């Protein structure tokens, strides 16, 4: 079985290859005249859409502001839920949630890696 560093190196290589292919693809699209025409139309339509959205948002007034507040509250509550779930798991407690329809939810966790400026642990 590969160790974690080998898998990470493989992932970096696949990302590099993917980036090269995406660059080639974008270059090919730039050279396609019809694609450029459609891109220009999309820009125009996007601008019109933004104008209409602005008008409707202004017409909705406080109700639209309530939507934005609800989005922020949802984000905060999700973070709280995650924090409490992690604390409970670290304390050895099991976690199971149910919604109004008695559907059961259990936590799912994933690990991501973020580049740091720290030196390697092995180099110290």
Secondary structure, DSSP 4 states (H G I P E B T S, - for coil): ---HHHHHHHHHHHHHHHHHHHHHHHHHHHT-HHHHHHHHHHHHHHHHHHHHHHHHHHHHTHHHHHHHHHHHHHHHHHHHHHHHHHHHHHTT----EE-TT--EE-----------SSPPGGG-
